[in-house]
Amino acid sequence: MPWPSNWHRAENDLRVKTIALNQLVGKSDATPKPLAAPVVLAPLSPADAEAWVLQSTTRHPGIQQQEIALEVAKLETVKAEAGHKPTLDLTGSYSAINNNGTSASAADTRVNLATVGLSFNLPLFAGYATQNRIKETLALEDKARTDLEATKRTVAQGTRTAFFGVLSGQGQVKALEAAEASSQSALDANKLGYQVGVRINIDVLNSQSQLFDTKAKLAKARYDVLLGSLKLKQANGTLAAEDLNLINGQLAN
């Protein structure tokens, strides 16, 4: 019969997944906690994908990094353009000499000499070094601007994908909740039919199998929605420790 074989296969699969869980959390007796009943998954807030994308433009670390890189590139261009401009430096010196002009180390008489001056430099021609440096910094500035736009597009695409993934998961949860109620009704009807003699044992077993399969799929769908909500906040750069605490609050004690 196939049932015992399937049972052993499922039991072995449970052992493998238990070992993987223990290794992941660093414990030898990790026991997953189910969601507290009745299970109510929080809706997405905000409920608009573009609102999530808008949040990413000001809070995503990758975008902020590229914005800083662009500002640095702009400053490098300003610095390079200053190579054509004249400079005025303030100079000063102080020395002590003896009467005959030699260095005063232990002389009885010496003269203290202090000088202050201005140094004006006007660059005339430096072999196109300044022009080439300006071209280089402008090219680097364009690259930084392109990298920033590419990062924004990548973050926006990832945010939209994660948002619609959560919406799809929520729809699947609702469908499976309806299927669970239907499977439970079918099981109750088959049990009653078996008791009065109009159903056989296999009908009850098939109904139980269908109900347990639906429950497993529903639990997986709810898990995917919770995980998807975290991935959505990760995608737009707003994920924080408080988000994990909210999920922990939904677990059974």
WOWO-V369442 format. One record per residue. N is the residue number from 1. RES is the residue in one small letter. OMEGA is omega in degrees with one decimal (* if undefined). Layout:
N|RES|OMEGA + N|RES|OMEGA
This chain:
1|m|-177.2 + 2|p|-173.6 + 3|w|178.6 + 4|p|179.3 + 5|s|177.7 + 6|n|179.6 + 7|w|178.3 + 8|h|178.4 + 9|r|178.8 + 10|a|178.9 + 11|e|177.9 + 12|n|177.8 + 13|d|177.4 + 14|l|178.3 + 15|r|-178.9 + 16|v|-179.5 + 17|k|176.6 + 18|t|177.3 + 19|i|179.2 + 20|a|178.9 + 21|l|178.8 + 22|n|178.7 + 23|q|-178.2 + 24|l|-175.4 + 25|v|178.7 + 26|g|178.4 + 27|k|-178.8 + 28|s|-177.4 + 29|d|-178.7 + 30|a|179.4 + 31|t|-179.7 + 32|p|177.4 + 33|k|177.8 + 34|p|174.8 + 35|l|-179.9 + 36|a|178.6 + 37|a|-4.4 + 38|p|-176.5 + 39|v|177.7 + 40|v|179.2 + 41|l|-178.7 + 42|a|177.6 + 43|p|178.4 + 44|l|177.4 + 45|s|2.9 + 46|p|-175.5 + 47|a|-178.3 + 48|d|-178.6 + 49|a|-177.9 + 50|e|176.1 + 51|a|176.2 + 52|w|178.1 + 53|v|179.8 + 54|l|177.1 + 55|q|-177.0 + 56|s|-176.6 + 57|t|-178.9 + 58|t|-173.3 + 59|r|-177.9 + 60|h|-178.2 + 61|p|179.8 + 62|g|178.2 + 63|i|178.2 + 64|q|178.3 + 65|q|180.0 + 66|q|176.7 + 67|e|177.1 + 68|i|178.2 + 69|a|177.5 + 70|l|178.7 + 71|e|177.4 + 72|v|178.8 + 73|a|177.8 + 74|k|178.1 + 75|l|177.0 + 76|e|176.8 + 77|t|177.6 + 78|v|179.0 + 79|k|179.9 + 80|a|179.5 + 81|e|178.7 + 82|a|179.2 + 83|g|178.3 + 84|h|-171.1 + 85|k|176.5 + 86|p|179.9 + 87|t|177.6 + 88|l|-176.9 + 89|d|174.8 + 90|l|-179.1 + 91|t|178.1 + 92|g|178.6 + 93|s|179.0 + 94|y|179.9 + 95|s|177.6 + 96|a|-178.8 + 97|i|176.2 + 98|n|-173.9 + 99|n|-178.4 + 100|n|173.6 + 101|g|177.7 + 102|t|-176.7 + 103|s|-177.3 + 104|a|177.3 + 105|s|179.2 + 106|a|-178.5 + 107|a|179.6 + 108|d|-179.9 + 109|t|178.8 + 110|r|-179.1 + 111|v|176.0 + 112|n|-176.4 + 113|l|178.1 + 114|a|179.5 + 115|t|175.9 + 116|v|-178.5 + 117|g|176.4 + 118|l|178.7 + 119|s|-178.5 + 120|f|-179.8 + 121|n|178.0 + 122|l|-179.6 + 123|p|-179.6 + 124|l|-178.8 + 125|f|-178.0 + 126|a|177.9 + 127|g|178.8 + 128|y|179.7 + 129|a|-179.2 + 130|t|179.4 + 131|q|-180.0 + 132|n|178.6 + 133|r|177.4 + 134|i|178.0 + 135|k|-179.7 + 136|e|-178.5 + 137|t|176.5 + 138|l|177.2 + 139|a|177.5 + 140|l|176.6 + 141|e|176.8 + 142|d|178.2 + 143|k|178.7 + 144|a|178.8 + 145|r|177.5 + 146|t|178.1 + 147|d|178.7 + 148|l|179.5 + 149|e|179.0 + 150|a|178.3 + 151|t|178.4 + 152|k|-179.9 + 153|r|-179.8 + 154|t|179.1 + 155|v|179.6 + 156|a|179.5 + 157|q|178.8 + 158|g|179.0 + 159|t|179.1 + 160|r|179.3 + 161|t|179.6 + 162|a|-179.4 + 163|f|-178.3 + 164|f|174.1 + 165|g|177.0 + 166|v|177.8 + 167|l|178.5 + 168|s|178.7 + 169|g|177.9 + 170|q|176.4 + 171|g|178.3 + 172|q|177.9 + 173|v|179.3 + 174|k|179.3 + 175|a|-179.4 + 176|l|175.0 + 177|e|175.8 + 178|a|178.6 + 179|a|177.8 + 180|e|178.6 + 181|a|178.9 + 182|s|179.8 + 183|s|178.1 + 184|q|177.8 + 185|s|179.0 + 186|a|178.7 + 187|l|179.3 + 188|d|-180.0 + 189|a|179.7 + 190|n|176.7 + 191|k|178.6 + 192|l|177.6 + 193|g|178.1 + 194|y|-179.5 + 195|q|-178.8 + 196|v|173.4 + 197|g|179.9 + 198|v|176.7 + 199|r|178.9 + 200|i|-174.5 + 201|n|-177.0 + 202|i|177.7 + 203|d|178.8 + 204|v|179.9 + 205|l|178.6 + 206|n|178.2 + 207|s|177.0 + 208|q|179.0 + 209|s|179.0 + 210|q|-179.7 + 211|l|-179.5 + 212|f|177.8 + 213|d|178.3 + 214|t|178.3 + 215|k|179.7 + 216|a|178.2 + 217|k|179.3 + 218|l|177.7 + 219|a|178.2 + 220|k|180.0 + 221|a|177.4 + 222|r|177.0 + 223|y|-179.9 + 224|d|178.7 + 225|v|178.9 + 226|l|178.5 + 227|l|178.9 + 228|g|178.0 + 229|s|175.8 + 230|l|178.8 + 231|k|177.3 + 232|l|179.1 + 233|k|174.4 + 234|q|-177.7 + 235|a|-178.1 + 236|n|172.2 + 237|g|-178.5 + 238|t|-178.4 + 239|l|-179.9 + 240|a|-178.5 + 241|a|-179.7 + 242|e|179.6 + 243|d|176.7 + 244|l|178.4 + 245|n|178.2 + 246|l|178.0 + 247|i|177.7 + 248|n|178.7 + 249|g|179.5 + 250|q|-178.2 + 251|l|178.1 + 252|a|179.1 + 253|n|*
